Amino acid sequence: MKANSCRWRRRFRLRSSSPVSGLTWLLVFVPFVAVFLLIGRYTMAGVTTLAAVSSAWLARRWRRRTNDGPLIGFSVFGALLILFIVLPILNLLFTTAPGRILATARDQTVEAALLITVSSAGVATLVSLAFGIPLGYVLARERFAGKAMVEAIVDMPVVIPHTVAGIALLFIFGRAGILGGPLHSAFGILFSDTYWGIVLAMLFVGIPFVVNQSRDGFMKVDPRMENVARSLGASRFEAFLRVTIPLTWRSLLSAAIMTWARGVSEFGSVAVIAYYPRTINTLLFEWYNFFGYEYTKPLAALLLVVALAIFATLRTVAAVTRAEHD
Amino acid sequence: MIRLEGVSRQWPEFAIKNVTLTVEEGEYLVVVGPTGAGKTLLLELLLGVHRPDEGRLLLDGKDVTNEPPEKRGIGMVYQDYLLFPHLNVEQNLAFGLRYGERAANEGQAKVSETARLLAIDHLLHRFPYTLSGGERQRVAIGRALVTEPRVLLLDEPLSALDRNTAARLRSELKSLQRTKNLTTIHVTHDLAEARQMGDRIALIKAGELNAVGTAEDLLRRPPTLFAAHFLGAVNLFEATFEASEGRFVAGPISAVGPSPNGGGNYIMVLPDEIDLLPATAVGLNLIAGEVSELIDEGNYVRVLVRANGLADPIAVYLTRQAVRAQGLGVGCRVTADVRNALHVLRE
């Protein structure tokens, strides 16, 4: 009997990760619940209490045998940060009537904006895959002078403020831009305030995700695996198609979803290059400016649901990818 | 037949330097060398994933230096198998079939024949991750054989396997190579493997070919000090060349050899070609000494004989029976007859 309980403890110790006792954990939530009660947000107070009790129960179960002071402190600080993210999201989701969200989703303007956003992000994703996968492969396989520079350039769209990116793109692709001018006069292709302008902006901000993720995926495939394929008669390109791609398609899929999600959520550069036709973000921004935040709330909640759905898909794909590689 | 002519390739942190080597049709060449000597890179140069900066590569007399790997018909098997994880065993075996010119049913027949040959025909529908190491390596070898390569390159094919599996696969691989008369180049760091499998052994040191020869040649008459050390030679004594006698001399030992060309010269005394005689025997290369230690090595006894004029004792390998019959013990005075055991080599 005793030996048996020992075995149980050992199992838990091996699996335990949280050093915080259930009670400490519970205390972190108290101020939040109190605030919600005070301002009369009873639903939120209820949700928070539920979250507090369930996580405290988990913390108690997974607690370490030895107490570790600093780690407990760190965890409390970390928990505050997590709450900072979770609270606004939960609040928006749970305090908006589902009926209002649905009604907003059926609004013609919203529908059109959603369609434009989703499809232009899709086009931007396809374009970035077509150019980003080859670049990712080269970066994964070759060493060359200036490689660090190329990698830095790929990351630039992450750090450049997106409004700046929009302006910078306008100077190239705008009606009077270096490329935009000739393109317009020769082929009638216009980027400012068009669907293709939106695609352009989304492409710019999505590039780092495609290139970096596909590069990381390709790096996980041993180049000697391609050597073997070539020794069997496959050309380098056939080896890429028959060996490398089948082994990295999940990374590529996750790169695609990420790029797409980045496109869907892009506002700054899109608004600069192509305020019209309105994307869902532009619409949200406009409604907020004209009608205030209470009016915009259902639309925000709707967009949040869309984003969370994308996010859940991405995490699932990523989890499956990890399982495959382990 | 595969021939390298002065093949060199410079990498930022490593170089293959001026390798000239011929492997005959149906020959089994084993390449040995310390870790980082460039054995794998040499194979990859042959395979064609790296191009030499200088030199030529001839395959059956045809210059293939600038051919890509897929045009060379060289099979490659790595230590860690590198089976295609997304394909089952049958698909792995059949991977290369679509590239050759052969009828559809011929390919299928080739897969089943190879699978039977390597005793993996019961695994055809399994995926690589479900296989044991030995099974994986059989599949990897089979995958290379299905395309009927002109040359087979094996990069430490048995090193990741446990002793018994490796030993079994070793002899199977050798007989497979014999029946197919397949020109094979096999890289290993396992000297026993090299001795058993290689028709010839090539020794690589820091990207250069240091010595080539049959196992017998390299072990009994290593041409270089590095080869002698690497192949585990014992009884190496630094020698001086006595021009008046035209002989190399190390203390009481004296031997004839190729004339010196500067650099250090060494006399190697083969430990299993030495006779221990009673202390009374006197003559050239009969070395008087005293037994300083008897070490039981399991299959033989290593007798260390300390002699005047030699810094290290001479090791003599004897059977237990011989030790018993001569009543050898520490402190016994003996004469080591090294007349048939001498070999001169250079640094």
Contacts between the chains, C-beta under 8 A, distances in Angstrom:
chain1	res1	chain2	res2	distance
A	222	B	82	6.3
A	224	B	78	5.8
A	224	B	82	5.7
A	225	B	82	5.0
A	225	B	84	7.0
A	227	B	44	6.9
A	227	B	47	6.4
A	227	B	49	5.0
A	227	B	69	6.9
A	227	B	76	6.3
A	228	B	76	5.8
A	228	B	78	7.0
A	228	B	82	5.2
A	228	B	140	8.0
A	228	B	143	7.7
A	229	B	84	7.6
A	229	B	95	6.9
A	230	B	47	7.8
A	230	B	48	7.8
A	230	B	49	6.9
A	230	B	68	7.2
A	230	B	69	4.0
A	230	B	70	5.0
A	231	B	47	5.8
A	231	B	69	5.6
A	231	B	70	7.7
A	231	B	74	6.0
A	231	B	75	5.7
A	231	B	76	4.0
A	231	B	96	8.0
A	231	B	144	7.0
A	231	B	149	7.5
A	231	B	153	7.8
A	232	B	70	7.9
A	232	B	75	7.6
A	232	B	95	5.3
A	232	B	96	3.0
A	232	B	99	7.0
A	232	B	143	6.9
A	232	B	144	7.3
A	232	B	147	5.5
A	233	B	70	5.1
A	233	B	96	4.7
A	233	B	98	7.8
A	233	B	99	3.0
A	233	B	100	6.5
A	233	B	147	6.1
A	234	B	70	6.0
A	234	B	95	7.6
A	234	B	96	7.3
A	234	B	99	6.4
A	235	B	68	7.2
A	235	B	70	5.3
A	236	B	68	7.4
A	236	B	70	8.0
A	242	B	95	7.6
A	243	B	84	5.8
A	246	B	86	4.5
A	247	B	85	6.8
A	247	B	86	6.0
